[in-house]
Amino acid sequence: MKSVVASARLRSLAIAAAAILTATTVGAPPAAAQSPVAVSRPAPLTVEQARGSVAYLRAAYGISEREALRRLELQRTSAELDAALSAGYPDDYAGMWLDQEAGGVLVLAATRPERVRSALRSAPDQAHLRTVKVGLSLRQLSATRDALSAELATDTNVAPATVVIDARANRVAVYQRAGAATAGARATGLAARQDAERRLVGAADTRLTAAVARHADRAVLRQLVAGKERSGALTRDTPVAAGCDPRDCAPPMRGGMRLTVQRTQASTSPVSLNPWWGQCTNGFNMVDSRGWNYVMTAGHCMTGTDKLGINYSYSTDRTTPVGTEVLNFENGPTCDGCSTYPADYSIQPYRTTSTKNWYTYWGGSYARNQVVSWCQSASSTWQGCVTGSYAIKGYYALDQVKVGWVVCGTGSGDDSADSGYSTNVGYLPGTRCGTVSAKDGGLVTNLCTRPGDSGGPLFSEIDGRAYGILHGGTDGNGPCPTSPAGTEWSNYSPISVILAHVQRQTLDLEGKDYGFKVRTTP
């Protein structure tokens, strides 16, 4: 999805796409009708349940409250439709996306649109379902993605490329990692970044070029543009506990709460207020197959030139322990300017000292599958949201997440003297909502983020699902843009990518699969 201030070129493309799609509105099924896809019909969403998502859609598209809720209901339905069509019609169906710019339309790509239209005849909101004819089916795209992933696999932690299905382009996109820093430096806004990730492949990796050439009719080579390195069942659950300022939350430990990280080397970064401390944000609570509990944040929060050896995280007061770095449970950069996106993570067991297991303090008898949603009454958080805590009921894998979906993220960054950063003047922590604008192996959104938000959770208000944790984004400072909002970009490492990486890594290094999972039970 593009923002309301996207370039004229992108607007013209959206208009052209809308014109094409109007010719393929879902209508009466053909004579040889297919079995209709069954869709559950949960209780309707209310504004109180998804205030941040509703407010974002109203501000970004100038729509009514009722229309915003309709779009969110369609998003909720789309996950079921995608799963059913992927399983039942892999040779006809080719993926979907939610086109907010064209009026909140769910676009379904298909090699044989009439079969997909027939399958959708019992789906709700028929007026906003569209099909568009494409040449490659989901089965063909998936086979090409898997083949390219196998061809490009390496024994190193940092793969030379990420390989994803681009439903809108009806192609498999191979995102080249080499040269990302250069391309990213030239991409100063959302439209520029989109152009960079699609076009700027300066010094092409010959191995990638050759692999893509072997699948020339199905694959394209693009540039991965990561964020700038930083320091430091569809049943919706209502908010289940009181919210708290992410900088100063009492137990229980929830996603979105601040983690204060102690550096082992003095930081020389010009944006650091304190050379020995920096802040990040807890993403989601984790558990392994043994029942051990963990927090998860960005890998670059615990690894880097100023964080050698074993690092520890604390609460805001710098005296209450939280997590301990475990080298095999993380993937973070080891040099200035390098990036491990889209698998930038650190899974940390709770600290155990000679006198106390600190999980008993942070976990106790509280619900442990929550993320904080926090609303500041200031221009920095230009929208309304729900102040409370959302129960995480599961997660969406990268393939399941659709471009155009509305998402929300919480961060703990701010401009206080103890934050560890000097570039956040006027910025307040809290929850912001936006949309998924692209997938490049990770998730690209238009959420505004700042230093200290790294590792924070990306989640859904409408069904309590997790998406990923923050890697980085626009090299911005000060309050978030408000006139209009949604003009910055941010990268999130998907939960599914993280879990696959840590499983592979621990099997390679230890011969063990710890069975890490996002905590989805109290």
C-alpha positions as CSV (number, residue, x, y, z in Angstrom):
1,M,0.0,0.0,0.0
2,K,1.2,3.4,-0.7
3,S,0.7,6.4,1.6
4,V,-1.5,9.4,0.8
5,V,1.5,11.4,-0.3
6,A,3.0,8.8,-2.7
7,S,4.3,9.9,-6.0
8,A,2.2,10.8,-9.0
9,R,3.6,7.8,-10.8
10,L,2.4,5.4,-8.1
11,R,-1.0,7.1,-8.1
12,S,-1.3,6.6,-11.9
13,L,-0.4,3.0,-11.5
14,A,-3.1,2.5,-8.8
15,I,-5.7,4.2,-11.1
16,A,-4.7,2.0,-14.0
17,A,-4.9,-1.1,-11.8
18,A,-8.3,-0.1,-10.5
19,A,-9.5,0.3,-14.1
20,I,-8.4,-3.3,-14.9
21,L,-9.9,-4.7,-11.8
22,T,-13.4,-3.2,-12.4
23,A,-13.7,-5.6,-15.4
24,T,-13.5,-8.6,-13.1
25,T,-15.8,-8.0,-10.3
26,V,-17.0,-11.1,-8.5
27,G,-20.3,-12.0,-10.0
28,A,-22.6,-14.9,-10.7
29,P,-20.8,-18.3,-10.8
30,P,-20.4,-20.1,-14.1
31,A,-22.5,-23.1,-14.9
32,A,-19.9,-25.6,-13.7
33,A,-19.7,-24.0,-10.3
34,Q,-17.0,-24.9,-7.8
35,S,-17.6,-25.7,-4.2
36,P,-17.8,-22.4,-2.4
37,V,-15.2,-21.5,0.2
38,A,-16.6,-21.6,3.7
39,V,-16.0,-18.5,5.8
40,S,-16.7,-18.1,9.5
41,R,-18.7,-15.2,10.7
42,P,-17.5,-14.0,14.1
43,A,-19.2,-11.1,16.0
44,P,-18.8,-7.8,14.2
45,L,-15.8,-5.6,15.1
46,T,-16.4,-2.5,17.1
47,V,-14.5,0.8,17.1
48,E,-13.6,0.2,20.8
49,Q,-11.9,-3.1,19.8
50,A,-9.7,-1.6,17.1
51,R,-9.5,2.1,17.7
52,G,-6.0,2.6,16.4
53,S,-6.7,0.7,13.1
54,V,-9.9,2.6,12.6
55,A,-8.3,5.9,13.3
56,Y,-5.4,5.2,10.9
57,L,-7.8,4.3,8.0
58,R,-10.0,7.4,8.6
59,A,-7.0,9.7,8.7
60,A,-5.2,8.2,5.7
61,Y,-8.1,7.8,3.4
62,G,-10.7,10.3,4.6
63,I,-13.3,7.6,5.1
64,S,-16.1,7.1,7.6
65,E,-15.9,5.0,10.8
66,R,-18.3,2.5,9.3
67,E,-16.2,2.2,6.1
68,A,-13.0,1.7,8.2
69,L,-14.7,-1.2,10.1
70,R,-15.8,-2.7,6.8
71,R,-12.3,-2.8,5.6
72,L,-11.0,-4.3,8.8
73,E,-13.7,-7.0,8.5
74,L,-12.5,-7.7,5.0
75,Q,-9.0,-8.0,6.2
76,R,-10.1,-10.5,8.9
77,T,-11.9,-12.6,6.2
78,S,-9.0,-12.5,3.8
79,A,-6.8,-14.7,6.0
80,E,-9.4,-17.5,5.8
81,L,-10.0,-17.0,2.1
82,D,-6.3,-17.2,1.4
83,A,-5.8,-20.4,3.3
84,A,-8.8,-22.0,1.6
85,L,-7.9,-21.0,-1.9
86,S,-4.3,-21.9,-1.4
87,A,-5.3,-25.4,-0.3
88,G,-8.2,-26.0,-2.7
89,Y,-7.3,-24.1,-5.8
90,P,-3.4,-23.9,-6.1
91,D,-3.5,-24.2,-9.9
92,D,-6.1,-21.4,-10.2
93,Y,-5.4,-19.0,-7.3
94,A,-2.2,-16.9,-7.3
95,G,-2.3,-14.7,-4.2
96,M,-4.1,-11.6,-2.9
97,W,-3.6,-8.1,-1.6
98,L,-5.8,-5.5,0.0
99,D,-5.9,-2.3,-2.1
100,Q,-6.7,0.4,0.3
101,E,-6.1,3.2,-2.3
102,A,-8.7,1.7,-4.7
103,G,-11.4,1.8,-2.0
104,G,-10.6,-1.1,0.4
105,V,-10.8,-3.8,-2.3
106,L,-9.5,-7.3,-1.8
107,V,-7.8,-8.3,-5.1
108,L,-7.4,-12.0,-5.9
109,A,-5.0,-12.9,-8.7
110,A,-6.0,-16.0,-10.6
111,T,-5.0,-17.9,-13.7
112,R,-8.6,-18.9,-14.2
113,P,-10.6,-16.1,-12.5
114,E,-14.0,-17.8,-13.2
115,R,-13.1,-20.7,-10.9
116,V,-12.0,-18.4,-8.1
117,R,-15.1,-16.2,-8.5
118,S,-17.2,-19.3,-8.2
119,A,-15.4,-20.5,-5.1
120,L,-16.0,-17.0,-3.5
121,R,-19.8,-16.9,-4.1
122,S,-20.6,-17.4,-0.4
123,A,-17.9,-15.0,0.9
124,P,-19.1,-11.8,2.5
125,D,-18.6,-8.2,1.1
126,Q,-19.0,-9.3,-2.6
127,A,-19.0,-5.7,-3.7
128,H,-15.4,-5.4,-2.7
129,L,-13.9,-8.6,-4.0
130,R,-12.1,-8.4,-7.4
131,T,-10.3,-10.9,-9.5
132,V,-7.5,-10.2,-11.9
133,K,-6.2,-12.6,-14.5
134,V,-2.5,-13.5,-14.3
135,G,-0.2,-16.1,-15.9
136,L,1.3,-17.9,-13.0
137,S,-0.5,-20.0,-10.4
138,L,0.3,-20.2,-6.7
139,R,1.6,-23.7,-7.3
140,Q,4.0,-22.4,-10.0
141,L,5.1,-19.4,-7.9
142,S,5.7,-21.6,-4.8
143,A,7.7,-24.1,-6.8
144,T,9.9,-21.4,-8.2
145,R,10.4,-19.8,-4.8
146,D,11.4,-23.1,-3.3
147,A,13.7,-23.9,-6.1
148,L,15.5,-20.5,-5.9
149,S,15.7,-20.8,-2.1
150,A,17.4,-24.1,-2.5
151,E,19.8,-22.9,-5.2
152,L,20.8,-19.9,-3.1
153,A,21.1,-21.6,0.3
154,T,24.4,-21.2,2.0
155,D,26.1,-22.4,5.2
156,T,26.3,-18.9,6.6
157,N,23.8,-17.1,8.9
158,V,23.4,-14.2,6.4
159,A,22.0,-15.5,3.1
160,P,23.0,-13.5,-0.1
161,A,19.3,-12.9,-0.8
162,T,15.7,-13.3,0.4
163,V,13.2,-15.0,-1.9
164,V,9.5,-14.1,-1.7
165,I,6.4,-14.3,-3.8
166,D,5.2,-10.9,-5.0
167,A,1.5,-11.5,-5.7
168,R,1.0,-8.1,-7.2
169,A,3.7,-8.6,-9.8
170,N,2.9,-12.3,-10.2
171,R,6.5,-13.1,-9.9
172,V,9.0,-14.5,-7.4
173,A,11.2,-11.6,-6.1
174,V,14.8,-12.3,-5.3
175,Y,16.0,-9.5,-3.0
176,Q,19.8,-9.0,-3.3
177,R,21.4,-8.2,0.0
178,A,24.8,-6.9,-1.4
179,G,24.6,-3.1,-2.0
180,A,21.6,-2.5,0.3
181,A,23.4,0.2,2.3
182,T,24.0,2.3,-0.8
183,A,20.5,1.9,-2.1
184,G,19.1,2.7,1.3
185,A,21.1,5.8,1.7
186,R,19.5,7.2,-1.5
187,A,16.0,6.3,-0.4
188,T,14.8,9.1,1.8
189,G,11.0,8.6,1.7
190,L,8.5,5.8,1.2
191,A,8.1,6.4,-2.6
192,A,11.9,6.6,-3.0
193,R,12.4,3.5,-1.0
194,Q,9.9,1.6,-3.0
195,D,11.7,2.7,-6.2
196,A,15.0,1.7,-4.6
197,E,14.0,-1.8,-3.6
198,R,12.6,-2.5,-7.1
199,R,15.2,-0.9,-9.3
200,L,18.5,-0.2,-7.7
201,V,20.7,-3.3,-8.2
202,G,24.0,-1.5,-8.6
203,A,26.6,-4.3,-8.5
204,A,24.6,-7.4,-9.1
205,D,25.8,-10.6,-7.5
206,T,26.7,-12.9,-10.5
207,R,25.3,-16.0,-8.6
208,L,22.0,-14.3,-8.1
209,T,21.9,-13.0,-11.6
210,A,22.5,-16.5,-13.0
211,A,19.9,-18.1,-10.7
212,V,17.2,-15.5,-11.7
213,A,18.1,-16.0,-15.4
214,R,17.3,-19.7,-15.1
215,H,13.8,-18.7,-14.0
216,A,13.5,-15.6,-16.2
217,D,9.8,-16.1,-16.9
218,R,8.9,-16.3,-13.2
219,A,11.5,-14.4,-11.2
220,V,12.9,-10.9,-10.9
221,L,16.0,-9.5,-9.1
222,R,15.5,-6.6,-6.8
223,Q,17.6,-4.7,-4.2
224,L,17.0,-5.4,-0.5
225,V,17.0,-2.0,1.3
226,A,17.2,-2.6,5.0
227,G,16.6,0.1,7.7
228,K,19.6,2.0,8.9
229,E,21.4,0.2,11.7
230,R,20.4,1.4,15.2
231,S,21.9,1.4,18.6
232,G,20.5,0.1,21.0
233,A,-9.2,-19.4,14.7
234,L,-9.9,-15.7,13.8
235,T,-11.3,-14.8,17.2
236,R,-10.4,-11.4,18.4
237,D,-9.5,-10.9,22.0
238,T,-10.6,-7.7,23.8
239,P,-7.9,-5.8,25.8
240,V,-7.4,-7.9,28.9
241,A,-5.5,-5.8,31.3
242,A,-4.6,-2.2,32.0
243,G,-2.1,-0.5,29.8
244,C,1.1,1.2,30.9
245,D,3.7,3.7,29.7
246,P,6.2,1.4,27.9
247,R,9.1,3.2,29.6
248,D,7.9,2.4,33.1
249,C,5.7,-0.8,33.2
250,A,5.4,-3.0,36.3
251,P,5.0,-6.8,35.9
252,P,3.9,-8.7,34.0
253,M,6.4,-8.5,31.2
254,R,4.6,-7.7,27.9
255,G,5.5,-7.0,24.3
256,G,6.1,-3.3,23.8
257,M,7.8,-2.7,27.2
258,R,11.2,-1.1,27.4
259,L,14.4,-3.2,27.8
260,T,17.4,-1.2,29.0
261,V,20.6,-2.8,27.6
262,Q,23.9,-2.6,29.2
263,R,26.7,-2.1,26.7
264,T,30.1,-3.8,27.3
265,Q,32.0,-1.2,25.4
266,A,31.5,2.6,25.4
267,S,29.4,3.7,22.4
268,T,31.0,6.3,20.2
269,S,27.8,7.0,18.3
270,P,27.0,10.8,18.1
271,V,23.3,10.1,18.9
272,S,24.1,8.4,22.3
273,L,23.4,10.3,25.4
274,N,24.9,7.5,27.6
275,P,27.8,5.5,26.2
276,W,27.2,2.5,28.5
277,W,23.4,2.1,28.2
278,G,20.8,2.0,25.4
279,Q,17.1,1.2,25.1
280,C,15.2,-1.3,23.0
281,T,11.7,-2.8,23.2
282,N,10.4,-6.3,24.0
283,G,8.7,-7.8,21.1
284,F,6.9,-10.9,22.3
285,N,7.2,-13.3,25.2
286,M,8.5,-16.7,24.1
287,V,8.4,-20.3,25.4
288,D,10.3,-23.4,24.3
289,S,9.4,-27.1,24.2
290,R,10.7,-27.5,27.7
291,G,8.5,-24.8,29.1
292,W,11.3,-22.3,29.6
293,N,10.3,-18.6,29.2
294,Y,12.0,-15.9,27.2
295,V,11.7,-12.3,25.9
296,M,12.6,-11.4,22.3
297,T,14.0,-8.2,20.9
298,A,16.1,-7.1,18.0
299,G,19.5,-8.8,17.6
300,H,21.2,-5.5,17.0
301,C,20.2,-4.5,20.5
302,M,22.5,-7.1,22.0
303,T,25.2,-7.5,19.3
304,G,27.6,-5.0,17.7
305,T,30.9,-3.3,18.1
306,D,29.9,-1.7,21.4
307,K,28.2,-4.9,22.7
308,L,30.9,-7.6,22.8
309,G,30.7,-10.7,24.9
310,I,27.5,-11.4,27.0
311,N,25.1,-8.5,27.4
312,Y,22.2,-8.2,29.8
313,S,18.9,-6.4,29.7
314,Y,17.1,-4.7,32.6
315,S,14.0,-2.7,33.3
316,T,14.0,1.1,33.2
317,D,15.7,1.4,36.6
318,R,18.8,-0.5,35.3
319,T,18.8,-2.6,38.5
320,T,15.9,-5.0,37.8
321,P,17.2,-7.9,35.6
322,V,15.2,-9.1,32.7
323,G,17.1,-11.2,30.1
324,T,20.5,-12.7,29.4
325,E,22.1,-12.9,25.9
326,V,22.6,-16.4,24.6
327,L,24.8,-16.4,21.5
328,N,23.1,-19.3,19.7
329,F,19.7,-17.8,20.3
330,E,20.3,-14.6,18.3
331,N,21.2,-13.1,15.0
332,G,22.6,-9.6,15.1
333,P,25.2,-7.5,13.2
334,T,28.9,-7.8,14.1
335,C,30.1,-4.7,12.3
336,D,29.1,-1.0,11.9
337,G,26.6,-0.7,9.0
338,C,26.0,-4.4,8.5
339,S,22.5,-5.8,8.8
340,T,20.9,-9.2,9.6
341,Y,17.4,-8.1,8.4
342,P,15.0,-9.9,7.9
343,A,16.2,-12.2,10.7
344,D,17.3,-9.6,13.3
345,Y,16.5,-11.1,16.7
346,S,17.7,-12.0,20.2
347,I,15.7,-14.6,22.2
348,Q,16.8,-14.1,25.9
349,P,16.0,-16.4,28.9
350,Y,15.1,-14.5,32.0
351,R,18.1,-13.7,34.2
352,T,18.9,-16.1,37.0
353,T,21.2,-14.9,39.8
354,S,22.5,-16.5,42.9
355,T,19.6,-15.2,44.9
356,K,16.6,-15.1,42.5
357,N,15.1,-16.4,39.3
358,W,13.7,-13.1,37.9
359,Y,11.0,-14.8,35.8
360,T,9.1,-15.3,39.1
361,Y,9.1,-11.5,39.3
362,W,8.1,-10.8,35.7
363,G,5.9,-13.8,35.1
364,G,4.4,-14.8,38.4
365,S,0.6,-15.5,38.2
366,Y,0.0,-12.9,35.5
367,A,-1.1,-13.6,31.9
368,R,2.1,-14.0,29.8
369,N,0.9,-13.7,26.3
370,Q,0.2,-9.9,26.1
371,V,1.5,-6.9,24.3
372,V,1.1,-3.3,25.5
373,S,-1.1,-0.8,23.6
374,W,-0.5,2.7,24.9
375,C,-1.9,6.0,23.7
376,Q,-0.3,9.4,24.2
377,S,-2.5,12.5,24.0
378,A,-0.1,14.4,21.9
379,S,0.6,15.1,18.2
380,S,3.4,12.6,18.2
381,T,0.7,9.9,18.4
382,W,-1.7,11.5,16.0
383,Q,-4.3,8.9,16.2
384,G,-6.5,7.2,18.8
385,C,-5.8,3.7,19.9
386,V,-6.7,1.3,22.7
387,T,-4.9,1.7,25.9
388,G,-4.6,-1.7,27.4
389,S,-3.0,-5.0,26.7
390,Y,-3.9,-7.4,23.8
391,A,-3.7,-11.2,24.3
392,I,-1.6,-12.7,21.5
393,K,-3.5,-15.8,20.2
394,G,-1.1,-16.9,17.4
395,Y,1.0,-15.4,14.6
396,Y,0.9,-15.1,10.8
397,A,3.7,-16.5,8.8
398,L,5.3,-14.2,6.2
399,D,3.4,-15.9,3.3
400,Q,0.1,-15.4,5.1
401,V,0.6,-11.6,5.6
402,K,-1.0,-9.6,2.8
403,V,0.1,-6.2,1.4
404,G,-2.5,-3.6,2.5
405,W,-3.3,-5.2,5.8
406,V,-3.6,-2.8,8.7
407,V,-1.1,-3.4,11.5
408,C,-0.1,-1.8,14.8
409,G,3.2,-1.5,16.6
410,T,4.3,-0.4,20.0
411,G,7.7,1.2,20.8
412,S,9.4,2.5,24.0
413,G,11.7,5.1,22.4
414,D,11.6,8.7,23.7
415,D,13.8,11.8,24.3
416,S,14.4,11.5,28.0
417,A,17.8,12.0,29.4
418,D,18.1,8.3,30.3
419,S,16.9,7.0,26.9
420,G,20.4,6.6,25.6
421,Y,19.7,8.6,22.4
422,S,19.7,12.3,21.5
423,T,17.7,12.3,18.3
424,N,14.2,11.7,19.6
425,V,13.3,15.3,20.6
426,G,9.5,15.6,20.8
427,Y,8.9,11.9,20.2
428,L,6.7,10.0,22.6
429,P,6.5,6.2,23.0
430,G,3.3,4.3,22.3
431,T,1.3,2.5,19.7
432,R,0.9,3.5,16.1
433,C,-1.1,1.8,13.3
434,G,-0.5,1.7,9.6
435,T,-0.4,-0.8,6.7
436,V,1.9,-3.4,5.2
437,S,3.3,-1.7,2.1
438,A,5.6,-4.5,0.8
439,K,7.2,-7.8,1.6
440,D,10.9,-8.2,0.8
441,G,11.7,-11.3,2.9
442,G,10.6,-9.1,5.8
443,L,7.6,-6.8,6.3
444,V,7.7,-3.2,5.2
445,T,5.2,-0.8,6.8
446,N,4.5,2.9,6.9
447,L,4.7,3.1,10.7
448,C,6.8,5.8,12.2
449,T,9.5,4.5,14.5
450,R,12.5,6.0,16.3
451,P,15.7,4.8,18.2
452,G,14.6,2.8,21.3
453,D,11.6,1.2,19.4
454,S,13.9,-1.6,18.0
455,G,12.6,-5.0,18.7
456,G,9.0,-3.8,19.4
457,P,6.0,-5.9,18.4
458,L,4.0,-5.6,15.2
459,F,0.5,-7.1,15.8
460,S,-3.2,-7.0,14.9
461,E,-5.9,-5.3,17.0
462,I,-8.6,-7.2,15.1
463,D,-7.5,-10.8,15.8
464,G,-4.7,-10.8,18.3
465,R,-2.0,-12.2,16.0
466,A,1.7,-11.4,16.0
467,Y,3.5,-10.4,12.8
468,G,7.1,-9.5,13.6
469,I,9.5,-7.3,15.5
470,L,11.1,-4.0,14.5
471,H,14.4,-3.9,12.8
472,G,14.7,-0.3,11.7
473,G,13.2,2.3,9.4
474,T,13.3,5.9,8.3
475,D,16.4,7.7,9.6
476,G,14.1,10.3,11.2
477,N,13.9,12.3,14.4
478,G,11.4,14.3,16.3
479,P,7.7,13.8,16.3
480,C,6.0,11.5,13.8
481,P,4.6,13.2,10.7
482,T,1.0,14.1,11.0
483,S,0.0,16.2,8.0
484,P,-0.3,13.6,6.6
485,A,0.8,10.6,8.6
486,G,2.1,7.4,7.1
487,T,4.9,9.0,5.1
488,E,7.8,7.1,6.7
489,W,8.7,3.4,6.5
490,S,9.9,0.7,8.8
491,N,11.2,-2.9,8.5
492,Y,10.0,-5.8,10.7
493,S,11.6,-9.2,10.9
494,P,8.7,-11.7,10.6
495,I,8.1,-14.2,13.4
496,S,8.1,-17.1,10.9
497,V,11.5,-16.1,9.6
498,I,13.0,-15.7,13.0
499,L,11.7,-19.1,14.2
500,A,13.0,-20.9,11.1
501,H,16.4,-19.2,11.5
502,V,16.9,-20.0,15.2
503,Q,15.8,-23.6,14.6
504,R,18.3,-24.0,11.8
505,Q,21.1,-22.3,13.8
506,T,20.7,-24.3,17.0
507,L,20.5,-27.6,15.0
508,D,23.7,-26.7,13.2
509,L,25.6,-25.5,16.2
510,E,24.2,-27.7,19.0
511,G,22.3,-30.5,17.3
512,K,19.2,-29.2,19.2
513,D,15.8,-27.9,18.2
514,Y,14.5,-25.9,21.3
515,G,11.0,-25.6,19.8
516,F,10.7,-21.9,20.3
517,K,7.2,-20.5,20.1
518,V,5.5,-17.2,20.6
519,R,3.6,-17.3,23.9
520,T,-0.1,-17.7,23.1
521,T,-1.4,-18.9,26.4
522,P,-1.7,-17.1,29.7
